[in-house]
Amino acid sequence: MAPTQRLTSRGRRRPRWGWYVFVALLVVPVAEIAVIVAVGKVIGGWPTIALLLVESALGAYLVKREGLRSWHGLREALNTGRMPGRELADAALVLIGGTLLLTPGFLTDIVGFFFILPFTRPITRQWLQSVVERRLTHGSGIIHGEVV
């Protein structure tokens, strides 16, 4: 049995997402407050608030621009009959990045910008693809190779 899963009363495996969500909801806000306080001590309270507002405005602009770009790419892929895998991944990353940018704080903004910016999104897309492939092929008996 995988370390991130446990058996339910019916014997099925169930992921421990609840534990991860609980830790994230506890640790992330504490870390964000610590970083905001540290930045406030260095540059002052009002400049810190101004910086958070500027990041939010820039994030909103980028989410709108990249969201529209992803939407147009998805429509083009569907109209030409290609499978829109890359476009769907981009749309998901823009959605997640936008959600992180809505959360006030510097740490979530850094991750959100990394998900949204067009020059860092391919790195995140490759990471997401490898995570999904690992989850799909873990323990499924699939042997990676080449079919000729």
Steps between C-alpha positions, in 0.01 A plus 500: 500500500627846413597722796247768400206258503310302760228240486137599552247281680423331167866420433549762230798731499431862582751784455587708804418833335318615809822496702689697234222757475492538879875556518490743206216699657697518824856555378448731200319781685753493783788517251326781307450705816864447600622616159268802494618603847866451399454708183313762703790528744743555213307744277221621732130429536352725231753402232429134579127553453568695179721218372228244571245715314732545200561123490125440506434746217781354290374150573144590395630644173714192430219258586267679258758513221628143536150364561381650173809368324434150640134520400587598142757220480243250626240615248755484217603147596139385512416669168795335327418158644816459710505368851527808728723347769749785521226762488301330777812479717568870438142591590524297822830664591358849436198414717717371785742791465214749505360342814840524667531865395162576661638378832673792670866440567840485338558123498177411322557788257842361405353157428201658322723707272708189427182322385375791289800659332542371143874435537469298823175316420671241272720395793195466722312317223782243470500451878119457498524251214762291681290501819189386312693232311649368824158490666342325202771240453585436867405144574291460186724242334584728208843441356654806339653436164469554132245338273619427150 
